[in-house]
Amino acid sequence: MKQALADLEKRKIIAIVLSIMFVAGLPILIVGATRLHQNGGFVAMLVIGIVFVVLGFYGTPVAWVQVGAASRRANIVRAVNEEHLYTVKELAVRLNVSEKEASAALRECMQKGYLTGYLLEGDSVVLNENVALGPKEYSVECSHCGAYVTSFGKGAKCPYCGCALPEPKKEK
């Protein structure tokens, strides 16, 4: 989920920057062009204005379309992880798209690594039981200060005194 949201935020920032560049580029271009004969420094302003306008004009629509696609992917990941919708039909109804579009978007989310630990079997999303479980939490006592700390295994340090925590005992 974090990856999908990070991708969405990154694309939003790019789209906003390109939109601002287009709007800001127009007055920069005009000032640079009208004052060109007065001082050679306005040539740089003219060039910057042209670059801003061109990038903004062509890049803004593309960037906002990508924001929409990233938003749809984030919604699919949210629907599977938080709303527990596991069929293409349920996802299509939830996202108000055709089943074909929902299936394609679901496959894209899996390919990009946004939906880990799941497999697509036919039109259903199932838990991939071959994936190793995430790190296991252990509660250990710090041998230096005596604090009880949640640890994830080897190499953990006590947040209170900074000493290395003992390794958790293996379960049999």
Contacts in CASP RR format, 6 or more apart in sequence:
PFRMAT RR
TARGET T0000
AUTHOR 0000-0000-0000
METHOD contacts of the structure
MODEL  1
MKQALADLEKRKIIAIVLSIMFVAGLPILIVGATRLHQNGGFVAMLVIGI
VFVVLGFYGTPVAWVQVGAASRRANIVRAVNEEHLYTVKELAVRLNVSEK
EASAALRECMQKGYLTGYLLEGDSVVLNENVALGPKEYSVECSHCGAYVT
SFGKGAKCPYCGCALPEPKKEK
1 74 0 8 1.000
1 77 0 8 1.000
1 78 0 8 1.000
1 81 0 8 1.000
1 82 0 8 1.000
1 114 0 8 1.000
3 112 0 8 1.000
3 113 0 8 1.000
3 114 0 8 1.000
4 70 0 8 1.000
4 73 0 8 1.000
4 74 0 8 1.000
4 77 0 8 1.000
4 78 0 8 1.000
4 109 0 8 1.000
4 112 0 8 1.000
4 114 0 8 1.000
5 74 0 8 1.000
7 70 0 8 1.000
7 73 0 8 1.000
7 74 0 8 1.000
7 112 0 8 1.000
7 114 0 8 1.000
8 67 0 8 1.000
8 70 0 8 1.000
8 71 0 8 1.000
8 73 0 8 1.000
8 74 0 8 1.000
11 63 0 8 1.000
11 66 0 8 1.000
11 67 0 8 1.000
11 70 0 8 1.000
12 67 0 8 1.000
14 63 0 8 1.000
14 66 0 8 1.000
15 60 0 8 1.000
15 63 0 8 1.000
15 64 0 8 1.000
15 66 0 8 1.000
15 67 0 8 1.000
18 55 0 8 1.000
18 56 0 8 1.000
18 59 0 8 1.000
18 60 0 8 1.000
18 63 0 8 1.000
19 56 0 8 1.000
19 60 0 8 1.000
19 63 0 8 1.000
19 64 0 8 1.000
21 52 0 8 1.000
21 53 0 8 1.000
21 55 0 8 1.000
21 56 0 8 1.000
22 52 0 8 1.000
22 53 0 8 1.000
22 55 0 8 1.000
22 56 0 8 1.000
22 57 0 8 1.000
22 60 0 8 1.000
24 52 0 8 1.000
25 48 0 8 1.000
25 49 0 8 1.000
25 52 0 8 1.000
25 53 0 8 1.000
26 49 0 8 1.000
26 53 0 8 1.000
28 45 0 8 1.000
28 48 0 8 1.000
28 49 0 8 1.000
28 52 0 8 1.000
29 46 0 8 1.000
29 49 0 8 1.000
29 50 0 8 1.000
29 52 0 8 1.000
29 53 0 8 1.000
31 42 0 8 1.000
31 45 0 8 1.000
32 42 0 8 1.000
32 43 0 8 1.000
32 45 0 8 1.000
32 46 0 8 1.000
32 49 0 8 1.000
33 46 0 8 1.000
35 42 0 8 1.000
35 45 0 8 1.000
36 42 0 8 1.000
36 43 0 8 1.000
36 46 0 8 1.000
72 95 0 8 1.000
72 97 0 8 1.000
72 105 0 8 1.000
73 105 0 8 1.000
73 108 0 8 1.000
73 109 0 8 1.000
73 112 0 8 1.000
73 114 0 8 1.000
74 114 0 8 1.000
75 94 0 8 1.000
75 95 0 8 1.000
76 91 0 8 1.000
76 95 0 8 1.000
76 102 0 8 1.000
76 105 0 8 1.000
76 106 0 8 1.000
76 109 0 8 1.000
76 114 0 8 1.000
76 115 0 8 1.000
77 109 0 8 1.000
77 114 0 8 1.000
77 115 0 8 1.000
79 85 0 8 1.000
79 90 0 8 1.000
79 91 0 8 1.000
79 94 0 8 1.000
79 95 0 8 1.000
80 86 0 8 1.000
80 91 0 8 1.000
80 106 0 8 1.000
80 115 0 8 1.000
80 118 0 8 1.000
80 125 0 8 1.000
81 115 0 8 1.000
83 94 0 8 1.000
85 91 0 8 1.000
85 94 0 8 1.000
86 124 0 8 1.000
86 125 0 8 1.000
86 126 0 8 1.000
87 123 0 8 1.000
87 124 0 8 1.000
87 125 0 8 1.000
88 99 0 8 1.000
88 102 0 8 1.000
88 103 0 8 1.000
88 106 0 8 1.000
88 123 0 8 1.000
88 124 0 8 1.000
89 99 0 8 1.000
89 123 0 8 1.000
91 102 0 8 1.000
91 105 0 8 1.000
91 106 0 8 1.000
92 98 0 8 1.000
92 99 0 8 1.000
92 101 0 8 1.000
92 102 0 8 1.000
95 101 0 8 1.000
95 102 0 8 1.000
95 105 0 8 1.000
97 105 0 8 1.000
99 123 0 8 1.000
103 123 0 8 1.000
106 115 0 8 1.000
106 120 0 8 1.000
106 125 0 8 1.000
107 120 0 8 1.000
109 115 0 8 1.000
110 118 0 8 1.000
110 120 0 8 1.000
115 125 0 8 1.000
116 131 0 8 1.000
117 127 0 8 1.000
117 128 0 8 1.000
117 131 0 8 1.000
118 125 0 8 1.000
118 126 0 8 1.000
118 127 0 8 1.000
118 128 0 8 1.000
119 125 0 8 1.000
119 126 0 8 1.000
119 127 0 8 1.000
119 128 0 8 1.000
120 126 0 8 1.000
135 152 0 8 1.000
135 153 0 8 1.000
136 152 0 8 1.000
136 153 0 8 1.000
137 150 0 8 1.000
137 151 0 8 1.000
137 152 0 8 1.000
138 150 0 8 1.000
138 151 0 8 1.000
138 152 0 8 1.000
138 153 0 8 1.000
138 168 0 8 1.000
139 148 0 8 1.000
139 149 0 8 1.000
139 150 0 8 1.000
139 151 0 8 1.000
140 148 0 8 1.000
140 149 0 8 1.000
140 151 0 8 1.000
140 156 0 8 1.000
140 165 0 8 1.000
140 166 0 8 1.000
140 168 0 8 1.000
141 147 0 8 1.000
141 148 0 8 1.000
141 149 0 8 1.000
141 166 0 8 1.000
142 148 0 8 1.000
142 149 0 8 1.000
142 158 0 8 1.000
142 160 0 8 1.000
142 161 0 8 1.000
142 163 0 8 1.000
142 165 0 8 1.000
143 163 0 8 1.000
143 165 0 8 1.000
143 166 0 8 1.000
144 158 0 8 1.000
144 161 0 8 1.000
144 162 0 8 1.000
144 163 0 8 1.000
145 158 0 8 1.000
145 160 0 8 1.000
145 161 0 8 1.000
145 163 0 8 1.000
147 158 0 8 1.000
147 160 0 8 1.000
147 161 0 8 1.000
149 156 0 8 1.000
149 158 0 8 1.000
149 159 0 8 1.000
149 160 0 8 1.000
149 165 0 8 1.000
151 165 0 8 1.000
151 168 0 8 1.000
153 165 0 8 1.000
153 167 0 8 1.000
153 168 0 8 1.000
154 167 0 8 1.000
155 164 0 8 1.000
155 165 0 8 1.000
156 164 0 8 1.000
156 165 0 8 1.000
157 163 0 8 1.000
157 164 0 8 1.000
157 165 0 8 1.000
158 164 0 8 1.000
158 165 0 8 1.000
END
